[in-house]
Amino acid sequence: MRVSTDQVWEWLEAVPDPEIPVISVVDLGIVRDVRWDAETLKVIVTPTYSGCPATSVINMDIETALRDHGVEHLKIETSISPPWTTEWLSEQGRAKLEKYGIAPPQPAGGPQRCPHCGSKAVQKVSQFGSTPCKAHWRCTECMEPFDYFKCI
Amino acid sequence: MTHDEALAQFLLRMGDNTLILGHRVSEWCGHAPVLEEDIALANIALDLIGQTQMWLGLAGQIQGGQSADDLAFLRDAWDFRNVLLVEVPNGDFGRTIMRQFLFDAWHSIVLEQLQSSADDRVAAIAAKARKEVAYHLERSRDTVVGLGDGTEESHSRMQGALDYLWPYVGEMFAVDEVDAIMTDAGVAPNPFDLRAQYDALIEKVMTKATLTIPENRFAHKGGRDGRMHTEHLGHLLTQMQWLQRAYPGASW
């Protein structure tokens, strides 16, 4: 069975990121290409951070999803160049992150507002957070801590 | 020495630096003075181990089919090519942060240059790692300044850390046959040529941190060429490798 790559992209849009399940692997911008190589479907995936432990889980989730949709010959390839950047996060993904309570990345290098109360009175706690891709911030208005998806 | 032999040595040096430092930093997991620092140290260790997989993965490929895991877990001390700086024990938190800064400063400069390596595979790894290391450097630099220009106690500990670690800095800029071949082939910069930029950065940060850079330029060497590691590396390896040694091929 050789389905269209558009169909494959649609399926991949339903594969959640294992660490931040509100966004898909497509929203995250880590699926770089989908193509048929003769009878084998090739999915090119790039890691977010080089040591991110979610990478192998993501590959497994992609494989499971596509096999469930009946893809028999499948190869997932890792590509590190060009390196992943937060600029590849989709608009839809950014909106979903904020709704979930994670401030989306901003070119200025810090969150635009508190994802809980919308205040602009925010303060950096640490550039390192609960996963490699996030920094730790807090809001001095509602006093809640929150994650910021940092630029890379 | 052939080009590929030199390239493999160069890749082992890059990958062993990140592997051994990554392991050292991971020893802090669950022990750091505050939660935020614990998280930061663990994340940095993770980045370094991730970078190791790329460097050693390529080294193994060039050497004829070993995996990054084979190289990490099945070599003995004399086969490691990391600089001595990264294998010295953590000491207190101040010494760990000082070692990190002295390494990050070099690491960011060398990766910047390697991005335009004549070897595309090397350039790709450097471009990926450099983005992560920018965050490492920002943190270690700010923490060195914060603790150096902090209390009397933190200042004296940071000065002690700098005095202790300074003799390990020179090895990062040593040049041998491997470097000559890599430089001629356009794969990597001449390590010695990075020193001026490094010194300028260190001086700027140490001035801000109110710390004094030791005048002595004596350098402990023997790590990056494997001639003589410190006794600490063997102890580290017994921790890191015991599972693969005791249960060869174990996986989960």
Contacts between the chains, C-beta under 8 A, distances in Angstrom:
chain1	res1	chain2	res2	distance
A	47	B	50	7.6
A	49	B	46	7.5
A	49	B	47	6.1
A	49	B	50	6.4
A	49	B	132	6.1
A	50	B	47	6.4
A	50	B	50	3.2
A	50	B	51	5.2
A	50	B	53	7.1
A	50	B	54	6.2
A	50	B	128	5.7
A	50	B	129	6.5
A	50	B	132	6.6
A	51	B	46	3.9
A	51	B	47	5.0
A	51	B	48	7.2
A	51	B	49	5.1
A	51	B	50	2.5
A	51	B	51	7.2
A	51	B	53	7.7
A	52	B	46	7.6
A	52	B	50	6.9
A	53	B	46	7.4
A	80	B	54	6.7
A	80	B	124	5.4
A	80	B	125	6.8
A	80	B	128	5.0
A	81	B	120	7.7
A	81	B	123	7.8
A	81	B	124	3.7
A	81	B	127	6.5
A	81	B	128	7.3
A	82	B	127	7.3
A	83	B	124	7.7
A	83	B	127	5.2
A	83	B	128	4.2
A	83	B	131	6.2
A	85	B	131	7.9
A	125	B	36	6.1
A	126	B	36	4.4
A	126	B	39	6.9
A	126	B	40	5.8
A	126	B	139	8.0
A	127	B	40	7.3
A	127	B	135	5.4
A	127	B	138	6.4
A	127	B	139	5.8
A	128	B	36	7.5
A	128	B	39	5.4
A	128	B	40	3.8
A	128	B	43	4.4
A	128	B	44	7.3
A	128	B	135	7.5
A	128	B	139	7.2
A	129	B	39	6.7
A	129	B	43	7.8
A	130	B	39	7.3
A	132	B	43	5.5
A	132	B	46	6.1
A	132	B	47	6.6
A	132	B	132	7.9
A	136	B	36	6.6
A	136	B	39	7.4
A	150	B	135	7.6
A	152	B	131	4.9
A	152	B	132	7.3
A	152	B	135	7.8
